[in-house]
Amino acid sequence: MEGEIRCEVEPKVGFFDVFTELGVISVHGTKFTVQLKAREGGQAMGGSKRKAARALAVAVTVGAVSVNYDGREYRLTAGQSK
C-alpha cells in the first residue's frame, strides 16, 4: 500500500500517532506530511531487506515529530525531512 497523509495537530491536545507498516510517527503539536511509497532512493528512510521495496518519508512544516523506524528513533523539527 502507498499513500500520503498531511496532519495538523494543536499543541498539548494529547497523543497523536501515525502508524505505518514501516514505522510510527509521534506528534508534538505540529504540521507534517508522511509518505509511504515505492522505494526510489533519495532522502526517504530505508532499512532492512524486508522493507527494501518501500520507503517512509516524513517532512515537518511546524513543530516537531518523533519517528520510530527500524528500531531507531529520529526527532525531526520544522524544516527537516527524512
Secondary structure in CASP SS format (residue, H / E / C, confidence):
PFRMAT SS
TARGET T0000
AUTHOR 0000-0000-0000
METHOD secondary structure of the structure
MODEL  1
M C 1.00
E C 1.00
G E 1.00
E E 1.00
I E 1.00
R E 1.00
C E 1.00
E E 1.00
V E 1.00
E C 1.00
P C 1.00
K C 1.00
V C 1.00
G C 1.00
F C 1.00
F C 1.00
D E 1.00
V E 1.00
F E 1.00
T C 1.00
E C 1.00
L C 1.00
G E 1.00
V E 1.00
I E 1.00
S E 1.00
V E 1.00
H C 1.00
G C 1.00
T E 1.00
K E 1.00
F E 1.00
T E 1.00
V E 1.00
Q E 1.00
L E 1.00
K E 1.00
A E 1.00
R C 1.00
E C 1.00
G C 1.00
G C 1.00
Q C 1.00
A C 1.00
M E 1.00
G C 1.00
G C 1.00
S C 1.00
K H 1.00
R H 1.00
K H 1.00
A C 1.00
A C 1.00
R E 1.00
A E 1.00
L E 1.00
A E 1.00
V E 1.00
A E 1.00
V E 1.00
T E 1.00
V E 1.00
G C 1.00
A E 1.00
V E 1.00
S E 1.00
V E 1.00
N E 1.00
Y E 1.00
D C 1.00
G C 1.00
R E 1.00
E E 1.00
Y E 1.00
R E 1.00
L E 1.00
T E 1.00
A C 1.00
G C 1.00
Q C 1.00
S E 1.00
K C 1.00
END
